């Protein structure tokens, strides 16, 4: 019920001009915001801009592969070898455990922290869209993984030049190594970000990512051995199908078959041309399916 007119207080509101002016500068828009999110996420993957302890693990996972590559180069130079003891495409699979630890530790940093701190809606209050957010995070994780796997490959290549080894052979295998590293980065990042996007708890995300990668690799190794693997006598193509279970074996087998690498009997490879096609389809499904599921997840936020 309103008060009678004689009991109302007179309106005494005053508008004060305190000097605020409208923004007249350039509006950089969605593309700039997406690039900024990508750079910030890439820096966060290595702990840059965060506390000192946040930098320890990612920098260690970057330094160790480079150190191993330096040792390989030094040995080749001292022995005056014509070839490196480790070929470029096989190098990422040799250091797979370090790469998996890096992924498991840093994928939740890119996604789980935003979910836990409820900062995701703040991103979407700006011109950036949910699709832009997912693209920036995926690009940052793939780039971070490529740095971890690509840096030692560059060291190996430069070292082979210092050792006076064949330029054409090393250049070709170096490029194949970069393609291999990119496939690893895409597959691993897709799996890691899909798991990280499903939980705001970083610890649960770390354990889940490591569990999926390590357990799948163990199961694939057991199936490979039981199907007539490298220690099972006659090696049949049926054992090579075990690689479909493990993301790391999947990429390694596909690369070995497509580029006719690792001709020794103990190496894994896709079972023929048909197997290479099946493996390529599985790689594409993992990448595209994971991206679609993460994008769908954030469209509901």
MOKA-V929139 format. One record per residue. N is the residue number from 1. RES is the residue in three letters. PHI is phi as a letter, one per 30 degrees, with the letter a starting at -180 (NA if undefined). Layout:
((N & RES & PHI) (N & RES & PHI))
//
This chain:
((1 & UNK & NA) (2 & UNK & d) (3 & UNK & d) (4 & UNK & d) (5 & UNK & e) (6 & UNK & d) (7 & UNK & c) (8 & UNK & d) (9 & UNK & d) (10 & UNK & d) (11 & UNK & d) (12 & UNK & b) (13 & UNK & d) (14 & UNK & b) (15 & UNK & c) (16 & UNK & c) (17 & UNK & d) (18 & UNK & c) (19 & UNK & j) (20 & UNK & d) (21 & UNK & b) (22 & UNK & d) (23 & UNK & d) (24 & UNK & c) (25 & UNK & d) (26 & UNK & d) (27 & UNK & c) (28 & UNK & d) (29 & UNK & i) (30 & UNK & d) (31 & UNK & d) (32 & UNK & d) (33 & UNK & d) (34 & UNK & d) (35 & UNK & d) (36 & UNK & d) (37 & UNK & d) (38 & UNK & d) (39 & UNK & d) (40 & UNK & d) (41 & UNK & d) (42 & UNK & d) (43 & UNK & d) (44 & UNK & d) (45 & UNK & d) (46 & UNK & c) (47 & UNK & i) (48 & UNK & d) (49 & UNK & i) (50 & UNK & b) (51 & UNK & d) (52 & UNK & d) (53 & UNK & d) (54 & UNK & d) (55 & UNK & d) (56 & UNK & d) (57 & UNK & d) (58 & UNK & d) (59 & UNK & d) (60 & UNK & d) (61 & UNK & d) (62 & UNK & d) (63 & UNK & d) (64 & UNK & d) (65 & UNK & d) (66 & UNK & d) (67 & UNK & d) (68 & UNK & d) (69 & UNK & d) (70 & UNK & d) (71 & UNK & d) (72 & UNK & d) (73 & UNK & d) (74 & UNK & d) (75 & UNK & d) (76 & UNK & d) (77 & UNK & d) (78 & UNK & d) (79 & UNK & d) (80 & UNK & h) (81 & UNK & d) (82 & UNK & d) (83 & UNK & b) (84 & UNK & d) (85 & UNK & d) (86 & UNK & b) (87 & UNK & d) (88 & UNK & e) (89 & UNK & d) (90 & UNK & d) (91 & UNK & d) (92 & UNK & d) (93 & UNK & d) (94 & UNK & d) (95 & UNK & c) (96 & UNK & e) (97 & UNK & d) (98 & UNK & d) (99 & UNK & d) (100 & UNK & d) (101 & UNK & d) (102 & UNK & d) (103 & UNK & d) (104 & UNK & d) (105 & UNK & d) (106 & UNK & c) (107 & UNK & d) (108 & UNK & d) (109 & UNK & d) (110 & UNK & d) (111 & UNK & c) (112 & UNK & d) (113 & UNK & d) (114 & UNK & d) (115 & UNK & d) (116 & UNK & d) (117 & UNK & d) (118 & UNK & h) (119 & UNK & c) (120 & UNK & e) (121 & UNK & d) (122 & UNK & d) (123 & UNK & d) (124 & UNK & d) (125 & UNK & d) (126 & UNK & c) (127 & UNK & d) (128 & UNK & d) (129 & UNK & c) (130 & UNK & d) (131 & UNK & d) (132 & UNK & d) (133 & UNK & d) (134 & UNK & d) (135 & UNK & d) (136 & UNK & d) (137 & UNK & d) (138 & UNK & d) (139 & UNK & d) (140 & UNK & d) (141 & UNK & d) (142 & UNK & d) (143 & UNK & d) (144 & UNK & d) (145 & UNK & d) (146 & UNK & d) (147 & UNK & d) (148 & UNK & d) (149 & UNK & c) (150 & UNK & d) (151 & UNK & e) (152 & UNK & d) (153 & UNK & d) (154 & UNK & d) (155 & UNK & d) (156 & UNK & d) (157 & UNK & d) (158 & UNK & d) (159 & UNK & d) (160 & UNK & d) (161 & UNK & d) (162 & UNK & d) (163 & UNK & d) (164 & UNK & i) (165 & UNK & d) (166 & UNK & d) (167 & UNK & d) (168 & UNK & d) (169 & UNK & d) (170 & UNK & d) (171 & UNK & d) (172 & UNK & d) (173 & UNK & d) (174 & UNK & d) (175 & UNK & d) (176 & UNK & d) (177 & UNK & d) (178 & UNK & d) (179 & UNK & d) (180 & UNK & d) (181 & UNK & d) (182 & UNK & d) (183 & UNK & d) (184 & UNK & e) (185 & UNK & d) (186 & UNK & d) (187 & UNK & d) (188 & UNK & d) (189 & UNK & d) (190 & UNK & d) (191 & UNK & d) (192 & UNK & d) (193 & UNK & d) (194 & UNK & d) (195 & UNK & d) (196 & UNK & d) (197 & UNK & d) (198 & UNK & d) (199 & UNK & b) (200 & UNK & d) (201 & UNK & c) (202 & UNK & d) (203 & UNK & e) (204 & UNK & d) (205 & UNK & d) (206 & UNK & e) (207 & UNK & d) (208 & UNK & d) (209 & UNK & d) (210 & UNK & d) (211 & UNK & d) (212 & UNK & d) (213 & UNK & d) (214 & UNK & d) (215 & UNK & d) (216 & UNK & d) (217 & UNK & d) (218 & UNK & d) (219 & UNK & d) (220 & UNK & d) (221 & UNK & d) (222 & UNK & d) (223 & UNK & d) (224 & UNK & d) (225 & UNK & d) (226 & UNK & d) (227 & UNK & d) (228 & UNK & j) (229 & UNK & d) (230 & UNK & d) (231 & UNK & c) (232 & UNK & c) (233 & UNK & i) (234 & UNK & d) (235 & UNK & d) (236 & UNK & c) (237 & UNK & d) (238 & UNK & d) (239 & UNK & d) (240 & UNK & d) (241 & UNK & d) (242 & UNK & d) (243 & UNK & d) (244 & UNK & d) (245 & UNK & d) (246 & UNK & c) (247 & UNK & e) (248 & UNK & d) (249 & UNK & d) (250 & UNK & d) (251 & UNK & d) (252 & UNK & d) (253 & UNK & d) (254 & UNK & d) (255 & UNK & d) (256 & UNK & d) (257 & UNK & d) (258 & UNK & d) (259 & UNK & c) (260 & UNK & h) (261 & UNK & c) (262 & UNK & h) (263 & UNK & d) (264 & UNK & d) (265 & UNK & d) (266 & UNK & d) (267 & UNK & d) (268 & UNK & d) (269 & UNK & a) (270 & UNK & d) (271 & UNK & d) (272 & UNK & i) (273 & UNK & d) (274 & UNK & d) (275 & UNK & d) (276 & UNK & d) (277 & UNK & d) (278 & UNK & d) (279 & UNK & d) (280 & UNK & d) (281 & UNK & d) (282 & UNK & d) (283 & UNK & d) (284 & UNK & d) (285 & UNK & d) (286 & UNK & d) (287 & UNK & d) (288 & UNK & d) (289 & UNK & d) (290 & UNK & d) (291 & UNK & d) (292 & UNK & d) (293 & UNK & d) (294 & UNK & d) (295 & UNK & d) (296 & UNK & d) (297 & UNK & d) (298 & UNK & d) (299 & UNK & d) (300 & UNK & c) (301 & UNK & c))
//
